[in-house]
Amino acid sequence: MAFIDYIPFDDASSELQAAYTKYGGKDKTPANIIRISGVSPKAMDGHVTMYRALMTPKSSLSRQQQEMIAVVVSAINKCHY
């Protein structure tokens, strides 16, 4: 399994700080799965866009079903997300 260091907010570029603020809510800390793309704020934007497109409520699956599938796939891949 790959390990990617997270860039702390205080050490982040202004562009990355803006992304952390945009995706991290009140505490400016996005979920770790989003933070791994911190090496490239553009990649982070793309990652969030892709996630939102996949987990859209307009799917024929419910949000709960989508999350259950994500959990099963993560377990099969031995990924803790």
C-alpha positions as CSV (number, residue, x, y, z in Angstrom):
1,M,0.0,0.0,0.0
2,A,1.4,3.4,-0.9
3,F,1.9,6.1,1.7
4,I,1.5,9.7,0.8
5,D,2.3,12.4,3.4
6,Y,-0.4,14.9,4.1
7,I,0.6,18.6,3.9
8,P,-0.4,20.4,7.0
9,F,-2.5,23.5,6.5
10,D,0.2,25.8,7.9
11,D,2.8,24.4,5.5
12,A,0.5,24.4,2.5
13,S,0.8,26.9,-0.4
14,S,-1.9,29.5,-0.6
15,E,-3.6,27.5,-3.4
16,L,-3.6,24.4,-1.3
17,Q,-4.8,26.3,1.8
18,A,-7.8,27.6,-0.4
19,A,-8.6,24.0,-1.4
20,Y,-8.4,22.8,2.3
21,T,-10.7,25.6,3.2
22,K,-13.1,24.8,0.4
23,Y,-13.2,21.0,1.1
24,G,-12.5,20.9,4.8
25,G,-15.3,22.6,6.4
26,K,-15.0,24.6,9.6
27,D,-11.7,23.0,10.6
28,K,-10.1,23.3,7.2
29,T,-9.2,19.6,7.2
30,P,-10.6,17.6,4.3
31,A,-11.1,13.9,4.7
32,N,-7.8,12.0,4.4
33,I,-8.9,10.4,1.1
34,I,-9.1,14.0,-0.3
35,R,-5.9,15.2,1.5
36,I,-3.7,12.7,-0.3
37,S,-4.0,14.8,-3.5
38,G,-2.6,17.8,-1.6
39,V,0.5,17.7,-3.7
40,S,-1.6,19.1,-6.5
41,P,-4.6,21.4,-5.7
42,K,-5.8,20.9,-9.3
43,A,-5.7,17.1,-8.7
44,M,-7.6,17.6,-5.4
45,D,-10.3,19.6,-7.3
46,G,-10.5,16.8,-9.9
47,H,-10.7,14.1,-7.2
48,V,-13.6,15.9,-5.5
49,T,-15.4,16.4,-8.8
50,M,-15.0,12.7,-9.7
51,Y,-16.2,11.6,-6.2
52,R,-19.2,13.8,-6.4
53,A,-20.1,12.6,-9.9
54,L,-19.8,9.0,-8.8
55,M,-21.8,9.5,-5.6
56,T,-24.5,11.6,-7.1
57,P,-28.0,11.3,-5.6
58,K,-29.3,10.9,-9.2
59,S,-28.0,7.3,-9.3
60,S,-30.4,4.4,-9.5
61,L,-28.7,3.3,-6.2
62,S,-29.4,5.0,-2.9
63,R,-26.6,6.8,-1.2
64,Q,-26.6,4.1,1.4
65,Q,-26.2,1.4,-1.3
66,Q,-23.4,3.4,-2.9
67,E,-21.6,3.7,0.5
68,M,-22.1,0.0,1.2
69,I,-20.5,-0.9,-2.2
70,A,-17.6,1.5,-1.4
71,V,-17.0,-0.2,2.0
72,V,-17.0,-3.7,0.4
73,V,-14.6,-2.7,-2.3
74,S,-12.3,-1.1,0.2
75,A,-12.4,-4.2,2.4
76,I,-11.6,-6.4,-0.5
77,N,-8.7,-4.1,-1.4
78,K,-7.6,-4.1,2.2
79,C,-8.0,-0.3,2.2
80,H,-9.0,1.4,5.4
81,Y,-11.2,4.0,3.7
